[in-house]
């Protein structure tokens, strides 16, 4: 398990990069998985990582599991790498739909202030 200072820093970083509320993320995951032929059950919509992020958003810091901490690290690393201007190709910006949708699946909307 991570020590208290590392966990505090991770908690802050996670909530900084995950800028969508649990309600916004749940709604996005439902919309993303719906189509004309099939619609996932609301509690099962979205990717496993998106569902895990949603579960973490609904937890207190003291209730985090080792698996939650691994997902939080992965989400922070992913969002940081994909939103770092030095790592982005010039043709891709915050308005790029596919990139935005990928990030929104893990709780980060690049167009949100």
C-alpha positions as CSV (number, residue, x, y, z in Angstrom):
1,X,0.0,0.0,0.0
2,X,1.0,3.6,-0.5
3,X,2.1,5.7,2.4
4,X,-0.1,8.6,3.6
5,X,1.8,11.4,1.9
6,X,1.9,9.6,-1.4
7,X,-1.8,8.7,-1.1
8,X,-2.6,12.4,-0.4
9,X,-0.7,13.5,-3.4
10,X,-2.3,10.8,-5.6
11,X,-5.7,11.7,-4.3
12,X,-5.1,15.4,-5.2
13,X,-3.7,14.6,-8.6
14,X,-6.5,12.2,-9.4
15,X,-9.2,14.7,-8.5
16,X,-7.3,17.4,-10.5
17,X,-7.2,15.4,-13.7
18,X,-10.6,13.8,-13.3
19,X,-12.6,17.0,-13.8
20,X,-16.0,15.4,-14.5
21,X,-18.4,14.8,-11.6
22,X,-19.6,11.3,-11.0
23,X,-22.9,12.3,-12.5
24,X,-21.3,13.7,-15.6
25,X,-19.1,10.6,-16.0
26,X,-22.0,8.2,-15.5
27,X,-24.1,10.0,-18.0
28,X,-21.2,10.0,-20.5
29,X,-20.6,6.3,-20.1
30,X,-24.3,5.6,-20.7
31,X,-24.4,7.8,-23.8
32,X,-21.1,6.3,-25.2
33,X,-22.4,2.7,-24.9
34,X,-25.9,3.3,-26.2
35,X,-26.8,2.6,-29.8
36,X,-29.9,1.6,-31.8
37,X,-29.6,-2.1,-31.2
38,X,-28.4,-2.5,-27.6
39,X,-28.0,-0.4,-24.6
40,X,-25.9,-1.5,-21.6
41,X,-27.4,-1.5,-18.2
42,X,-26.7,1.9,-16.6
43,X,-24.4,0.3,-13.9
44,X,-22.5,-1.6,-16.6
45,X,-22.1,1.1,-19.2
46,X,-18.6,2.2,-20.3
47,X,-15.2,0.6,-20.1
48,X,-14.0,-1.2,-17.1
49,X,-11.6,1.6,-16.3
50,X,-14.4,4.2,-16.7
51,X,-16.5,2.2,-14.3
52,X,-13.6,2.0,-11.9
53,X,-13.0,5.7,-12.0
54,X,-16.7,6.2,-11.4
55,X,-16.5,3.9,-8.3
56,X,-13.5,5.8,-7.0
57,X,-15.3,9.1,-7.3
58,X,-17.9,7.8,-5.0
59,X,-15.5,6.6,-2.4
60,X,-13.8,8.3,0.6
61,X,-10.0,8.3,0.6
62,X,-9.9,5.9,3.5
63,X,-11.9,3.3,1.5
64,X,-9.5,3.0,-1.4
65,X,-8.2,-0.4,-2.3
66,X,-4.8,-1.3,-3.8
67,X,-6.6,-1.8,-7.1
68,X,-8.2,1.7,-6.8
69,X,-4.7,3.1,-6.3
70,X,-3.4,1.3,-9.4
71,X,-6.2,2.7,-11.5
72,X,-5.7,6.2,-10.0
73,X,-2.0,6.1,-11.0
74,X,-2.9,4.9,-14.5
75,X,-5.6,7.6,-15.0
76,X,-3.3,10.4,-13.8
77,X,-0.4,9.2,-16.0
78,X,-2.8,8.8,-19.1
79,X,-4.4,12.2,-18.7
80,X,-1.1,13.9,-18.0
81,X,0.6,12.3,-21.0
82,X,-2.4,13.1,-23.4
83,X,-2.8,16.7,-22.3
84,X,0.9,17.7,-22.2
85,X,1.3,20.1,-25.1
86,X,4.9,18.8,-25.7
87,X,3.6,15.2,-26.2
88,X,0.8,16.1,-28.6
89,X,1.1,16.2,-32.4
90,X,0.5,19.6,-33.7
91,X,-2.6,18.6,-35.6
92,X,-4.3,17.4,-32.4
93,X,-5.8,19.9,-30.0
94,X,-8.3,19.8,-27.1
95,X,-11.2,19.9,-29.6
96,X,-10.2,16.7,-31.3
97,X,-13.4,14.6,-30.9
98,X,-11.8,11.1,-30.7
99,X,-9.2,12.2,-28.2
100,X,-11.7,14.1,-26.2
101,X,-14.0,11.1,-26.0
102,X,-11.2,8.8,-25.0
103,X,-10.3,11.1,-22.1
104,X,-13.9,11.6,-21.1
105,X,-14.2,7.8,-20.8
106,X,-11.8,8.1,-17.8
107,X,-13.3,11.2,-16.4
108,X,-11.3,14.1,-18.0
109,X,-13.0,16.5,-20.4
110,X,-10.3,18.6,-22.0
111,X,-12.8,21.3,-22.9
112,X,-13.9,21.8,-19.3
113,X,-12.2,24.7,-17.5
